[in-house]
Amino acid sequence: MIFNLGDLMSNRENYNTKQRELIDKYIKNMNDLFSSKELYEKMKNNNLNVGLTTIYRHLEELEKSNVLKKIYENGIAKYQYLE
């Protein structure tokens, strides 16, 4: 079977990974606004290997899906989990 990489990448938002599941778990427990870098540092401090780019892209997808609300604070994008 031959896969078309373009088709696979276009369906990326539907592709779930262990890293995305970890991100989801962490953001559900965040009580305050958080930036992608703050989430990255928190996960890194708990010995979880999730890249900053993966976190950034997943947060953007969640914001577009109305799971998160993006708020700019001093020029930094911060997110709030919408229950």
N, C-alpha and C positions, 0 to 999 in steps of 0.2 A: 504494500500500500504506500502511495506517495502522499506526503503532506505538503501543503502549500504554506510556507512560513508566513506569508502576508495574511492569510486567513486566520492562522493561529494567533498572530499578534493583534489582529483587529478584534478578536474575542477575548483579549487580555483581561478586560474588566470582569469577565465571568470566570476567570481562572483563579482558583483558591489555592493558596499555599500555606504551609505551616507558619511561615513568617507573617502572612496576613492574619491568620487565626490568632497568633500571639499579639499582634498589634490590636486586633479587635478586643481581645481579652483585657489588655492594658487600658485602652481608652474607656471601656465601660466602667472602670474603677477610678477614673480621674474625676476629682471633684471640682478642680479649678481649671481655668484656661491653661492651655499648654501649647507650646510650639513643637514643631517636628523635631528640632534639636533637643528640647527638653525630654521628649518621649524617648528619643534615641539614647540619651544619657542615662535615663532611668532603666531602660532595658539593658543597656550595656553594663551598668552597675550590678545587675542581677544575672550577669553572665549569659545573656541571650544574644546570639549573633544575628542581628537583623540590621541590614545596611540602611544608612540615612536616606539614600535615594529610594529604597523600597518603602520606607516610612512616609516620605514626602509624597510619593505617587499614590500610595494607598489613602492617605489623608485627603488628598485632592479628590479621589474617586468617591470617598465617603461624603465629602462636602457636596459634591454634585448630586449625590443620591439623597441629600437632606438628612443624613445620619449625624453629620457634624455641622456646626455653624462656624464660619471663618470670621474672625474679628481682628482688625489691625490695631495693635497696641505699640505706640512709639515706632511705627514703621515695620513691626515684626508681625507676621501672620500667626495668630494664635487660634486654637480651636476649642469649641465647647461641644461636648457630647449631648445630643438631643435624645432624651429617653423616649 
